[in-house]
Amino acid sequence: MSERSSSQSLSLLPSFFGVAVALLACAALIIVGLLGRPAGGLNVPRGSQAVHVDETEYGFHISAGSLRSGNVIVVDRNLGTIPHELVMFKTANANARLPLRKDGSLDEESPAIEGVMDSGSSLAPGETRVLGANLDPGSYVIVCNLPAHYRLGMHQTITVK
């Protein structure tokens, strides 16, 4: 190696050192930032109520008997072995007769009920979705309206106070 190329290599050394220090500093900042985040938690907006709903073959298990009015975050899990969905409607009262189609499913288009929450599509077994709605006091029903699921008992009334 000539004296000139050796001299050029030595003059680049501070630049390489500076870049390495800058990269290490950035990595340290990223690590510190990540350490400050909650691990795997769900951040629920302040003032919202989180409710867990587990779907199984032809039923729902809800973590709360009644809900507070206001913002509700629903963590919907399909613990069953087949697809399910969660759709919530506001009803006239807890004993209201729900509008059904001839096939025994809930008539989601009926003016007698008001849609307030929908999983959007069916949840595969083991899938979880987070849904949200602002609920007024009153009576609601959650249903799985996939073919025959409602008829097989996959619906539950919920009171919001």
DSSP file with accessible surface (Angstrom, degrees, kcal/mol):
  #  RESIDUE AA STRUCTURE BP1 BP2  ACC     N-H-->O    O-->H-N    N-H-->O    O-->H-N    TCO  KAPPA ALPHA  PHI   PSI    X-CA   Y-CA   Z-CA
    1    1 A M              0   0  185      0, 0.0     2,-0.0     0, 0.0     0, 0.0   0.000 360.0 360.0 360.0 136.0    0.0    0.0    0.0
    2    2 A S     >  -     0   0   70      1,-0.1     4,-2.0     4,-0.0     5,-0.2  -0.323 360.0-114.4 -78.3 163.2    1.4    3.4   -0.9
    3    3 A E  H  > S+     0   0  176      1,-0.2     4,-2.0     2,-0.2     5,-0.1   0.880 115.6  54.5 -64.6 -34.6    1.9    6.2    1.6
    4    4 A R  H  > S+     0   0  191      2,-0.2     4,-2.1     1,-0.2    -1,-0.2   0.929 109.6  44.5 -67.6 -46.3   -0.7    8.3   -0.1
    5    5 A S  H  > S+     0   0   38      2,-0.2     4,-2.2     1,-0.2    -1,-0.2   0.870 113.1  52.4 -68.3 -33.2   -3.5    5.6    0.1
    6    6 A S  H  X S+     0   0   49     -4,-2.0     4,-2.0     2,-0.2    -1,-0.2   0.916 109.4  49.5 -65.9 -39.5   -2.6    4.8    3.7
    7    7 A S  H  X S+     0   0   74     -4,-2.0     4,-1.8     2,-0.2    -2,-0.2   0.899 110.4  50.1 -67.0 -38.8   -2.9    8.5    4.5
    8    8 A Q  H  X S+     0   0  102     -4,-2.1     4,-1.3     2,-0.2    -2,-0.2   0.909 109.4  51.6 -66.8 -40.5   -6.3    8.7    2.8
    9    9 A S  H  X S+     0   0   68     -4,-2.2     4,-0.8     1,-0.2     3,-0.3   0.911 110.3  48.9 -62.1 -42.4   -7.6    5.7    4.7
   10   10 A L  H  < S+     0   0  114     -4,-2.0     3,-0.5     1,-0.2    -1,-0.2   0.861 107.4  55.1 -66.9 -32.1   -6.5    7.3    8.0
   11   11 A S  H  < S+     0   0   77     -4,-1.8     4,-0.4     1,-0.2    -1,-0.2   0.777 106.4  51.7 -74.6 -21.3   -8.2   10.6    7.1
   12   12 A L  H  X S+     0   0   87     -4,-1.3     4,-2.2    -3,-0.3     3,-0.3   0.673  88.2  84.9 -84.0 -16.4  -11.5    8.7    6.6
   13   13 A L  H  X S+     0   0  105     -4,-0.8     4,-2.6    -3,-0.5     5,-0.2   0.905  86.6  51.0 -55.9 -45.6  -11.3    7.0   10.0
   14   14 A P  H  > S+     0   0   87      0, 0.0     4,-2.5     0, 0.0    -1,-0.2   0.893 109.7  52.0 -61.8 -34.7  -12.8   10.0   11.9
   15   15 A S  H  > S+     0   0   72     -4,-0.4     4,-2.3    -3,-0.3    -2,-0.2   0.935 111.3  45.5 -66.0 -45.7  -15.8   10.0    9.4
   16   16 A F  H  X S+     0   0  137     -4,-2.2     4,-2.4     2,-0.2    -1,-0.2   0.919 113.5  50.6 -62.4 -41.8  -16.4    6.2    9.9
   17   17 A F  H  X S+     0   0  143     -4,-2.6     4,-2.4    -5,-0.2    -2,-0.2   0.925 110.0  50.0 -62.6 -42.3  -16.1    6.7   13.7
   18   18 A G  H  X S+     0   0   38     -4,-2.5     4,-2.3    -5,-0.2    -2,-0.2   0.913 111.3  48.3 -63.6 -42.3  -18.6    9.6   13.6
   19   19 A V  H  X S+     0   0   88     -4,-2.3     4,-2.6     2,-0.2     5,-0.2   0.927 111.2  50.7 -65.0 -42.7  -21.1    7.6   11.6
   20   20 A A  H  X S+     0   0   48     -4,-2.4     4,-2.3     1,-0.2    -2,-0.2   0.923 111.2  48.1 -62.5 -42.7  -20.8    4.6   14.0
   21   21 A V  H  X S+     0   0   73     -4,-2.4     4,-2.4     2,-0.2    -1,-0.2   0.925 111.4  50.5 -64.6 -42.5  -21.3    6.8   17.0
   22   22 A A  H  X S+     0   0   53     -4,-2.3     4,-2.3     1,-0.2    -2,-0.2   0.919 111.0  48.7 -63.0 -42.1  -24.4    8.4   15.4
   23   23 A L  H  X S+     0   0  116     -4,-2.6     4,-2.5     1,-0.2    -1,-0.2   0.908 111.4  49.6 -64.9 -41.5  -25.9    5.0   14.6
   24   24 A L  H  X S+     0   0  127     -4,-2.3     4,-2.4     2,-0.2    -1,-0.2   0.896 110.0  51.1 -63.4 -40.3  -25.3    3.7   18.1
   25   25 A A  H  X S+     0   0   53     -4,-2.4     4,-2.2     2,-0.2    -2,-0.2   0.925 111.0  48.2 -63.8 -42.9  -26.9    6.9   19.5
   26   26 A C  H  X S+     0   0   71     -4,-2.3     4,-2.4     2,-0.2    -2,-0.2   0.921 111.2  50.4 -62.5 -43.6  -30.0    6.4   17.3
   27   27 A A  H  X S+     0   0   46     -4,-2.5     4,-2.5     1,-0.2    -2,-0.2   0.916 109.7  50.9 -61.5 -41.7  -30.2    2.7   18.3
   28   28 A A  H  X S+     0   0   51     -4,-2.4     4,-2.5     1,-0.2     5,-0.2   0.922 110.0  49.8 -64.2 -41.0  -30.1    3.7   22.0
   29   29 A L  H  X S+     0   0  133     -4,-2.2     4,-2.4     2,-0.2    -1,-0.2   0.907 111.1  49.2 -63.9 -41.6  -32.9    6.2   21.5
   30   30 A I  H  X S+     0   0  109     -4,-2.4     4,-2.5     2,-0.2     5,-0.2   0.934 111.5  48.9 -63.6 -44.4  -35.1    3.7   19.8
   31   31 A I  H  X S+     0   0   98     -4,-2.5     4,-2.3     2,-0.2    -2,-0.2   0.938 111.4  48.9 -62.7 -45.1  -34.5    1.1   22.5
   32   32 A V  H  X S+     0   0  100     -4,-2.5     4,-1.2     1,-0.2    -1,-0.2   0.927 111.8  50.3 -61.6 -41.9  -35.3    3.6   25.2
   33   33 A G  H  < S+     0   0   46     -4,-2.4     4,-0.4    -5,-0.2     3,-0.4   0.914 111.0  48.0 -62.2 -42.1  -38.5    4.6   23.4
   34   34 A L  H >< S+     0   0  104     -4,-2.5     3,-1.2     1,-0.2    -1,-0.2   0.865 105.9  58.1 -69.0 -34.2  -39.6    1.0   23.0
   35   35 A L  H 3< S+     0   0  138     -4,-2.3    -1,-0.2     1,-0.2    -2,-0.2   0.803 101.0  57.8 -66.3 -26.4  -38.9    0.2   26.6
   36   36 A G  T 3< S+     0   0   70     -4,-1.2    -1,-0.2    -3,-0.4    -2,-0.2   0.588  89.6  92.0 -80.5  -8.4  -41.4    2.9   27.6
   37   37 A R  S <  S-     0   0  169     -3,-1.2     2,-0.1    -4,-0.4    -3,-0.0  -0.570  88.1-101.4 -86.1 150.3  -44.3    1.4   25.7
   38   38 A P        -     0   0   71      0, 0.0     2,-0.9     0, 0.0    -1,-0.1  -0.429  39.2-115.5 -67.3 143.4  -46.7   -1.0   27.3
   39   39 A A  S    S-     0   0  106      1,-0.2    -4,-0.0    -2,-0.1    -3,-0.0  -0.703  80.8 -32.4 -86.3 105.3  -46.0   -4.6   26.4
   40   40 A G  S    S+     0   0   90     -2,-0.9    -1,-0.2     1,-0.2     2,-0.1   0.615 100.6 141.1  68.8  11.0  -48.8   -6.1   24.4
   41   41 A G        -     0   0   50     -3,-0.1     2,-0.6     1,-0.0    -1,-0.2  -0.428  53.3-122.4 -87.2 162.0  -51.5   -4.1   26.1
   42   42 A L        -     0   0   90     -2,-0.1     2,-0.8     2,-0.0    -1,-0.0  -0.914  20.2-141.1-101.9 118.8  -54.5   -2.4   24.6
   43   43 A N        -     0   0  129     -2,-0.6     3,-0.0    -5,-0.1    -2,-0.0  -0.753  17.7-160.4 -81.8 111.4  -54.7    1.3   25.2
   44   44 A V        -     0   0   52     -2,-0.8     3,-0.1     4,-0.1     4,-0.1  -0.812  27.2-107.0 -92.9 129.2  -58.3    2.1   26.0
   45   45 A P    >   -     0   0   74      0, 0.0     3,-2.3     0, 0.0    28,-0.1  -0.244  47.5 -88.4 -55.7 142.2  -59.2    5.8   25.5
   46   46 A R  T 3  S+     0   0  247      1,-0.3     3,-0.1     3,-0.0    -3,-0.0  -0.235 115.2  20.6 -52.6 133.0  -59.7    7.6   28.7
   47   47 A G  T 3  S+     0   0   68      1,-0.3    -1,-0.3    -3,-0.1    24,-0.3   0.334  97.7 120.6  88.2  -6.6  -63.3    7.4   29.9
   48   48 A S    <   -     0   0   17     -3,-2.3     2,-0.5    22,-0.1    -1,-0.3  -0.592  58.2-134.0 -89.9 153.3  -64.0    4.3   27.8
   49   49 A Q  E     -a   72   0A  26     22,-2.3    24,-3.2    -2,-0.2     2,-0.5  -0.916  14.0-146.1-106.0 129.4  -65.2    1.0   29.2
   50   50 A A  E     -a   73   0A  44     -2,-0.5     2,-0.4    22,-0.2    24,-0.2  -0.825  18.3-176.4 -96.3 132.3  -63.5   -2.2   27.9
   51   51 A V  E     -a   74   0A   3     22,-2.8    24,-2.9    -2,-0.5     2,-0.5  -0.996  16.1-144.5-130.5 133.3  -65.6   -5.3   27.6
   52   52 A H  E     -a   75   0A  90     -2,-0.4    11,-2.4    22,-0.2     2,-0.5  -0.856  14.8-171.9 -99.6 129.6  -64.5   -8.8   26.6
   53   53 A V  E     -aB  76  62A   5     22,-2.7    24,-2.9    -2,-0.5     2,-0.5  -0.989   4.4-163.4-122.0 122.6  -66.9  -10.9   24.5
   54   54 A D  E     -aB  77  61A  24      7,-2.9     7,-2.4    -2,-0.5     2,-0.4  -0.923   7.1-154.3-105.9 127.7  -66.1  -14.5   23.9
   55   55 A E  E     +aB  78  60A   0     22,-3.3    24,-2.6    -2,-0.5    25,-0.6  -0.856  21.8 162.4-101.4 134.6  -67.9  -16.3   21.1
   56   56 A T  E >   - B   0  59A  62      3,-2.3     3,-1.7    -2,-0.4     2,-0.9  -0.779  56.1 -44.6-134.1-177.4  -68.4  -20.1   21.2
   57   57 A E  T 3  S-     0   0   69      1,-0.3     3,-0.1    -2,-0.2    27,-0.0  -0.482 124.3 -20.6 -66.7 105.5  -70.7  -22.5   19.4
   58   58 A Y  T 3  S+     0   0   87     -2,-0.9     2,-0.3     1,-0.1    -1,-0.3   0.561 123.1  65.9  67.3  44.6  -73.9  -20.8   19.7
   59   59 A G  E <   -B   56   0A  19     -3,-1.7    -3,-2.3    95,-0.2     2,-0.4  -0.990  61.0-131.1-165.3 168.1  -73.4  -18.5   22.5
   60   60 A F  E     -B   55   0A  21     -2,-0.3     2,-0.5    -5,-0.2    -5,-0.2  -0.948   8.0-157.5-121.7 144.6  -71.7  -15.4   23.9
   61   61 A H  E     -B   54   0A 121     -7,-2.4    -7,-2.9    -2,-0.4     2,-0.4  -0.991  15.9-165.5-120.4 121.2  -69.9  -14.9   27.2
   62   62 A I  E     -B   53   0A  18     -2,-0.5    -9,-0.2    -9,-0.2    -2,-0.0  -0.904  20.9-142.3-111.6 135.3  -69.7  -11.2   28.2
   63   63 A S  S    S+     0   0   69    -11,-2.4     2,-0.4    -2,-0.4   -10,-0.1   0.620  87.6  50.9 -71.3 -13.2  -67.3  -10.0   30.9
   64   64 A A        -     0   0   24    -12,-0.2     3,-0.1     1,-0.1    -1,-0.0  -0.984  66.3-150.8-128.7 138.1  -69.9   -7.4   32.2
   65   65 A G  S    S+     0   0   79     -2,-0.4    94,-0.6     1,-0.2     2,-0.3   0.927  88.4   6.6 -70.7 -45.7  -73.5   -8.0   33.1
   66   66 A S  E    S-d  159   0B  48     92,-0.1     2,-0.3    94,-0.0    94,-0.2  -0.926  77.4-133.2-132.5 161.8  -74.5   -4.5   32.2
   67   67 A L  E     -d  160   0B   5     92,-2.5    94,-3.0    -2,-0.3     2,-0.3  -0.825  15.6-118.4-115.5 153.8  -72.6   -1.7   30.6
   68   68 A R        -     0   0  142     -2,-0.3    67,-0.2    92,-0.2   -19,-0.1  -0.652  39.5-106.2 -82.4 146.2  -72.2    2.0   31.4
   69   69 A S  S    S+     0   0   57     92,-2.4     2,-0.3    -2,-0.3    67,-0.2  -0.293  82.6  52.3 -67.6 158.1  -73.4    4.4   28.7
   70   70 A G  E    S+ C   0 135A  23     65,-3.0    65,-2.8    -3,-0.1     2,-0.3  -0.782 101.1   0.7 114.5-158.6  -70.7    6.2   26.7
   71   71 A N  E     - C   0 134A  80     -2,-0.3   -22,-2.3   -24,-0.3     2,-0.4  -0.517  63.6-173.3 -72.1 126.5  -67.7    4.9   24.8
   72   72 A V  E     -aC  49 133A   1     61,-3.1    61,-1.9    -2,-0.3     2,-0.5  -0.984  12.3-160.0-123.6 129.7  -67.4    1.1   24.9
   73   73 A I  E     -aC  50 132A  27    -24,-3.2   -22,-2.8    -2,-0.4     2,-0.5  -0.956  12.5-159.4-107.4 122.2  -64.5   -0.9   23.5
   74   74 A V  E     -aC  51 131A   5     57,-3.2    57,-2.9    -2,-0.5     2,-0.8  -0.911   9.3-158.3-107.2 123.2  -65.4   -4.5   22.8
   75   75 A V  E     -aC  52 130A  14    -24,-2.9   -22,-2.7    -2,-0.5     2,-0.6  -0.898  19.9-164.3 -97.7 103.9  -62.6   -7.1   22.5
   76   76 A D  E     -aC  53 129A   0     53,-3.0    53,-2.6    -2,-0.8     2,-0.4  -0.847   8.8-177.0-100.0 118.8  -64.4   -9.8   20.5
   77   77 A R  E     -aC  54 128A  94    -24,-2.9   -22,-3.3    -2,-0.6     2,-1.0  -0.961  21.9-144.3-118.9 133.0  -62.7  -13.3   20.5
   78   78 A N  E     +a   55   0A   1     49,-2.5    48,-2.6    -2,-0.4   -22,-0.2  -0.825  26.0 167.4 -93.4 103.1  -63.9  -16.3   18.6
   79   79 A L        +     0   0   90    -24,-2.6   -23,-0.2    -2,-1.0    -1,-0.1   0.361  48.4  97.9 -94.2   3.3  -63.1  -19.2   20.9
   80   80 A G  S    S-     0   0    8    -25,-0.6    46,-0.2     2,-0.2     4,-0.1  -0.103  81.9-118.4 -82.1-174.5  -65.2  -21.6   18.8
   81   81 A T  S    S+     0   0  113     44,-0.1    -1,-0.1     2,-0.1   -25,-0.0   0.397  94.4  48.6-106.0  -0.6  -64.3  -24.0   16.1
   82   82 A I  S    S-     0   0   51     42,-0.1    -2,-0.2     1,-0.0    41,-0.1  -0.891  99.7 -78.6-132.4 164.2  -66.3  -22.4   13.3
   83   83 A P        +     0   0   60      0, 0.0     2,-0.3     0, 0.0    41,-0.2  -0.285  49.6 174.6 -63.7 148.0  -66.6  -18.8   12.1
   84   84 A H  B     -H  123   0C   0     39,-1.6    39,-4.3    -4,-0.1     2,-0.3  -0.917  14.1-152.6-141.5 168.7  -68.8  -16.3   14.1
   85   85 A E        -     0   0   22     -2,-0.3     2,-0.5    37,-0.3    61,-0.1  -0.926   9.7-137.5-138.8 164.4  -69.6  -12.6   13.9
   86   86 A L        +     0   0    1     -2,-0.3    33,-2.4    35,-0.3     2,-0.4  -0.988  24.7 168.2-127.4 120.8  -70.7  -10.0   16.4
   87   87 A V  E     -FE 118 143B   4     56,-2.0    56,-2.6    -2,-0.5     2,-0.4  -0.998  16.1-157.8-129.1 133.2  -73.4   -7.5   15.5
   88   88 A M  E     -FE 117 142B   4     29,-2.9    28,-2.8    -2,-0.4    29,-1.5  -0.948  10.1-177.5-117.1 137.3  -75.1   -5.2   18.1
   89   89 A F  E     -FE 115 141B   7     52,-2.5    52,-2.5    -2,-0.4     2,-0.4  -0.971  25.3-127.2-130.3 145.3  -78.5   -3.5   17.7
   90   90 A K  E     -FE 114 140B  48     24,-2.9    24,-1.9    -2,-0.3    50,-0.3  -0.752  32.6-164.7 -86.9 136.7  -80.4   -1.1   20.0
   91   91 A T  E     - E   0 139B  14     48,-2.8    48,-0.6    -2,-0.4    22,-0.1  -0.756  33.3-108.3-119.3 168.3  -83.9   -2.3   20.7
   92   92 A A  S    S-     0   0   89     20,-0.4     2,-0.3    -2,-0.2    47,-0.1   0.900  94.8 -25.0 -63.4 -41.1  -87.1   -0.7   22.1
   93   93 A N  S >  S-     0   0   79     45,-0.1     3,-1.8     1,-0.0    -1,-0.2  -0.970  71.7 -88.7-163.5 171.9  -86.7   -2.6   25.4
   94   94 A A  T 3  S+     0   0   46     -2,-0.3    -2,-0.0     1,-0.3    63,-0.0   0.776 125.6  44.4 -62.0 -26.9  -85.2   -5.8   26.8
   95   95 A N  T 3  S+     0   0  154      2,-0.1    -1,-0.3    -4,-0.0     3,-0.0   0.290  82.7 134.4-100.3   9.2  -88.4   -7.8   26.1
   96   96 A A    <   -     0   0   31     -3,-1.8     2,-0.5     1,-0.1    -5,-0.0  -0.331  61.4-119.4 -62.8 136.8  -88.9   -6.4   22.5
   97   97 A R        -     0   0  232      1,-0.0    -1,-0.1    -2,-0.0    -2,-0.1  -0.672  32.2-133.1 -75.8 123.4  -89.7   -9.0   19.9
   98   98 A L        -     0   0   29     -2,-0.5     2,-0.4     1,-0.1    -1,-0.0  -0.552  19.7-107.1 -82.8 145.1  -86.9   -8.9   17.4
   99   99 A P        -     0   0   27      0, 0.0     8,-3.0     0, 0.0     2,-0.3  -0.562  42.1-169.0 -74.1 122.9  -87.8   -8.8   13.7
  100  100 A L  B     -I  106   0D  85     -2,-0.4     6,-0.2     6,-0.3     2,-0.1  -0.846  16.5-130.3-113.5 151.9  -86.9  -12.1   12.0
  101  101 A R    >   -     0   0   98      4,-3.0     3,-2.0    -2,-0.3     6,-0.1  -0.416  39.8 -96.4 -85.8 172.0  -86.7  -13.2    8.4
  102  102 A K  T 3  S+     0   0  223      1,-0.3    -1,-0.1    -2,-0.1    -2,-0.0   0.808 124.3  59.1 -62.1 -27.5  -88.4  -16.3    7.1
  103  103 A D  T 3  S-     0   0   97      2,-0.1    -1,-0.3     1,-0.1    45,-0.2   0.456 120.5-106.7 -83.2   1.7  -85.2  -18.3    7.5
  104  104 A G  S <  S+     0   0   15     -3,-2.0     2,-0.2     1,-0.3    -2,-0.1   0.462  79.8 125.3  89.5   2.1  -85.1  -17.5   11.3
  105  105 A S  S    S-     0   0    7     45,-0.1    -4,-3.0     1,-0.1    -1,-0.3  -0.509  71.6 -90.0 -88.5 161.7  -82.2  -15.0   11.1
  106  106 A L  B     -I  100   0D   0     -6,-0.2     2,-1.4    -2,-0.2    -6,-0.3  -0.516  34.4-124.9 -70.6 135.1  -82.5  -11.4   12.5
  107  107 A D    >   -     0   0   48     -8,-3.0     3,-1.6    -2,-0.2     6,-0.1  -0.671  28.5-175.0 -82.0  93.3  -83.7   -8.9    9.9
  108  108 A E  T 3  S+     0   0   53     -2,-1.4    -1,-0.2     1,-0.3     7,-0.2   0.663  78.1  58.5 -66.7 -16.0  -80.9   -6.5   10.1
  109  109 A E  T 3  S+     0   0  152     -3,-0.1    -1,-0.3     5,-0.1    -2,-0.1   0.492  78.1 119.3 -92.4  -3.7  -82.6   -4.0    7.8
  110  110 A S    X   -     0   0   18     -3,-1.6     3,-1.2     1,-0.1    -4,-0.0  -0.354  64.4-139.1 -65.6 139.8  -85.7   -3.6   10.0
  111  111 A P  T 3  S+     0   0  136      0, 0.0    -1,-0.1     0, 0.0    -3,-0.0   0.604  95.8  78.7 -72.8  -6.8  -86.5   -0.1   11.2
  112  112 A A  T 3  S+     0   0   65    -21,-0.0   -20,-0.4     2,-0.0     2,-0.3   0.640  97.7  43.4 -76.0 -13.4  -87.4   -1.7   14.6
  113  113 A I  S <  S-     0   0   16     -3,-1.2     2,-0.5    -6,-0.1   -22,-0.2  -0.929  72.8-142.7-131.0 155.8  -83.7   -2.0   15.5
  114  114 A E  E     -F   90   0B 114    -24,-1.9   -24,-2.9    -2,-0.3     2,-0.2  -0.972  18.9-132.1-122.1 118.8  -80.8    0.3   15.2
  115  115 A G  E     +F   89   0B  52     -2,-0.5   -26,-0.2   -26,-0.2     3,-0.1  -0.516  34.8 160.7 -69.4 130.9  -77.4   -1.1   14.2
  116  116 A V  E     +     0   0B  36    -28,-2.8     2,-0.3     1,-0.4   -27,-0.2   0.541  61.5  20.8-125.5 -18.3  -74.6    0.2   16.5
  117  117 A M  E     +F   88   0B  12    -29,-1.5   -29,-2.9    16,-0.1    -1,-0.4  -0.980  55.6 177.4-155.6 141.8  -71.7   -2.2   16.1
  118  118 A D  E     -F   87   0B  81     -2,-0.3   -31,-0.2   -31,-0.2    -3,-0.0  -0.969  30.6-142.3-150.1 131.4  -70.6   -4.8   13.5
  119  119 A S        -     0   0    8    -33,-2.4     2,-0.5    -2,-0.3   -32,-0.1   0.595  42.6-130.8 -68.9  -9.1  -67.5   -7.0   13.4
  120  120 A G  S    S+     0   0   65    -34,-0.2     2,-0.3     3,-0.0    -1,-0.1  -0.109  75.0   2.5  89.4 -39.0  -67.5   -6.3    9.6
  121  121 A S  S    S-     0   0   61     -2,-0.5   -35,-0.3   -35,-0.1   -37,-0.1  -0.948 100.0 -61.7-163.3 175.7  -67.2  -10.0    8.6
  122  122 A S        -     0   0   50     -2,-0.3     2,-0.5   -37,-0.1   -37,-0.3  -0.341  46.8-127.1 -70.6 150.7  -67.0  -13.3   10.3
  123  123 A L  B     -H   84   0C   0    -39,-4.3   -39,-1.6   -41,-0.1     3,-0.1  -0.854  21.3-129.9 -96.6 130.0  -64.2  -14.0   12.7
  124  124 A A    >   -     0   0   48     -2,-0.5     3,-2.5   -41,-0.2   -46,-0.3  -0.365  46.2 -74.0 -70.6 156.6  -62.2  -17.2   12.0
  125  125 A P  T 3  S+     0   0   64      0, 0.0   -46,-0.2     0, 0.0    -1,-0.2  -0.294 124.5  16.6 -52.7 131.1  -61.7  -19.6   15.0
  126  126 A G  T 3  S+     0   0   64    -48,-2.6     2,-0.2     1,-0.3   -47,-0.1   0.293  96.7 131.0  87.2  -8.5  -59.1  -18.0   17.3
  127  127 A E    <   -     0   0   67     -3,-2.5   -49,-2.5   -49,-0.1     2,-0.4  -0.487  39.4-160.3 -81.2 148.7  -59.4  -14.6   15.7
  128  128 A T  E     -C   77   0A  71    -51,-0.2     2,-0.3    -2,-0.2   -51,-0.2  -0.979   7.6-175.6-127.3 140.2  -59.8  -11.4   17.9
  129  129 A R  E     -C   76   0A  53    -53,-2.6   -53,-3.0    -2,-0.4     2,-0.5  -0.973  19.0-139.3-131.8 151.1  -61.2   -8.0   16.8
  130  130 A V  E     +C   75   0A  80     -2,-0.3     2,-0.3   -55,-0.2   -55,-0.2  -0.947  26.8 179.4-111.5 123.8  -61.5   -4.7   18.7
  131  131 A L  E     -C   74   0A  22    -57,-2.9   -57,-3.2    -2,-0.5     2,-0.3  -0.865   7.2-161.7-121.6 156.6  -64.8   -2.8   18.1
  132  132 A G  E     +C   73   0A  47     -2,-0.3     2,-0.3   -59,-0.2   -59,-0.2  -0.978  13.7 161.1-142.0 151.4  -66.0    0.4   19.4
  133  133 A A  E     -C   72   0A  18    -61,-1.9   -61,-3.1    -2,-0.3     2,-0.7  -0.976  37.6-122.0-158.7 158.1  -69.3    2.3   19.8
  134  134 A N  E     -C   71   0A 109     -2,-0.3     2,-0.4   -63,-0.2   -63,-0.2  -0.939  38.7-160.1-104.6 110.5  -70.8    5.2   21.8
  135  135 A L  E     -C   70   0A   0    -65,-2.8   -65,-3.0    -2,-0.7     3,-0.1  -0.806   9.2-152.1-103.2 132.7  -73.8    3.6   23.6
  136  136 A D        -     0   0   97     -2,-0.4    24,-0.1   -67,-0.2     0, 0.0  -0.562  44.1 -80.5 -86.1 160.1  -76.8    5.5   25.0
  137  137 A P  S    S+     0   0   75      0, 0.0     2,-0.3     0, 0.0    24,-0.2  -0.297  88.3  75.7 -58.6 144.8  -78.7    4.0   28.0
  138  138 A G  E    S- G   0 160B  27     22,-2.5    22,-2.9    -3,-0.1     2,-0.4  -0.946  81.6 -43.7 148.6-165.9  -81.2    1.4   26.9
  139  139 A S  E     +EG  91 159B  18    -48,-0.6   -48,-2.8    -2,-0.3     2,-0.3  -0.829  48.9 176.1-104.7 139.0  -81.6   -2.2   25.7
  140  140 A Y  E     -EG  90 158B   4     18,-2.8    18,-3.1    -2,-0.4     2,-0.4  -0.906  16.0-150.9-134.3 160.6  -79.3   -3.8   23.1
  141  141 A V  E     -EG  89 157B   2    -52,-2.5   -52,-2.5    -2,-0.3     2,-0.4  -0.998   4.6-154.6-133.7 136.4  -78.9   -7.3   21.6
  142  142 A I  E     +EG  88 156B   2     14,-2.8    14,-2.3    -2,-0.4     2,-0.3  -0.920  24.1 175.6-106.3 140.7  -75.7   -8.8   20.3
  143  143 A V  E     -EG  87 155B   0    -56,-2.6   -56,-2.0    -2,-0.4     2,-0.6  -0.963  37.2-139.3-139.7 155.8  -76.1  -11.5   17.7
  144  144 A C        -     0   0    0     10,-2.1    10,-0.2    -2,-0.3   -58,-0.1  -0.993  24.9-175.7-108.2 114.9  -74.2  -13.8   15.4
  145  145 A N        +     0   0   15     -2,-0.6     3,-0.1     4,-0.2   -37,-0.1   0.097  34.1 129.5-104.6  21.1  -76.4  -13.7   12.3
  146  146 A L  S >> S-     0   0   37      1,-0.2     3,-2.0   -61,-0.1     4,-0.7  -0.387  82.1 -58.6 -66.6 157.5  -74.4  -16.2   10.2
  147  147 A P  T 34 S-     0   0  112      0, 0.0    -1,-0.2     0, 0.0   -43,-0.1  -0.113 120.9 -10.8 -48.5 123.9  -76.8  -18.9    8.7
  148  148 A A  T 3> S+     0   0   34    -45,-0.2     4,-1.8    -3,-0.1     6,-0.2   0.182 105.3 107.1  73.9 -10.7  -78.7  -20.7   11.5
  149  149 A H  T <4>S+     0   0   18     -3,-2.0     5,-2.3     2,-0.2    -4,-0.2   0.922  79.9  46.6 -65.9 -44.0  -76.5  -19.2   14.3
  150  150 A Y  T ><5S+     0   0   23     -4,-0.7     3,-2.0     1,-0.2    -1,-0.2   0.951 112.5  50.6 -61.4 -47.0  -79.3  -16.9   15.6
  151  151 A R  T 345S+     0   0  158      1,-0.3    -1,-0.2     2,-0.2    -2,-0.2   0.823 105.1  58.0 -60.2 -30.9  -81.8  -19.7   15.5
  152  152 A L  T 3<5S-     0   0   93     -4,-1.8    -1,-0.3     2,-0.1    -2,-0.2   0.352 130.9 -91.0 -84.6   6.9  -79.5  -21.9   17.4
  153  153 A G  T < 5S+     0   0   34     -3,-2.0     2,-2.1     1,-0.1    -3,-0.2   0.546  76.3 144.8 102.3  11.4  -79.4  -19.4   20.3
  154  154 A M      < +     0   0    0     -5,-2.3   -10,-2.1   -10,-0.2     2,-0.3  -0.447  46.1  90.9 -87.9  71.0  -76.5  -17.1   19.4
  155  155 A H  E     - G   0 143B  77     -2,-2.1     2,-0.3   -97,-0.2   -12,-0.2  -0.974  48.4-173.5-156.7 149.1  -78.0  -13.9   20.7
  156  156 A Q  E     - G   0 142B  70    -14,-2.3   -14,-2.8    -2,-0.3     2,-0.3  -0.977  21.0-128.9-150.8 136.9  -77.9  -12.1   24.0
  157  157 A T  E     - G   0 141B  68     -2,-0.3     2,-0.4   -16,-0.2   -16,-0.3  -0.643  24.4-167.3 -84.8 141.9  -79.6   -9.0   25.5
  158  158 A I  E     - G   0 140B   7    -18,-3.1   -18,-2.8    -2,-0.3     2,-0.5  -0.989  10.9-144.8-131.0 138.8  -77.5   -6.3   27.1
  159  159 A T  E     -dG  66 139B  59    -94,-0.6   -92,-2.5    -2,-0.4     2,-0.5  -0.887   8.5-160.6-104.4 133.1  -78.6   -3.4   29.3
  160  160 A V  E      dG  67 138B   4    -22,-2.9   -22,-2.5    -2,-0.5   -92,-0.2  -0.962 360.0 360.0-112.9 124.4  -76.7   -0.1   29.1
  161  161 A K              0   0  154    -94,-3.0   -92,-2.4    -2,-0.5   -95,-0.0  -0.770 360.0 360.0-107.8 360.0  -77.2    2.2   32.1
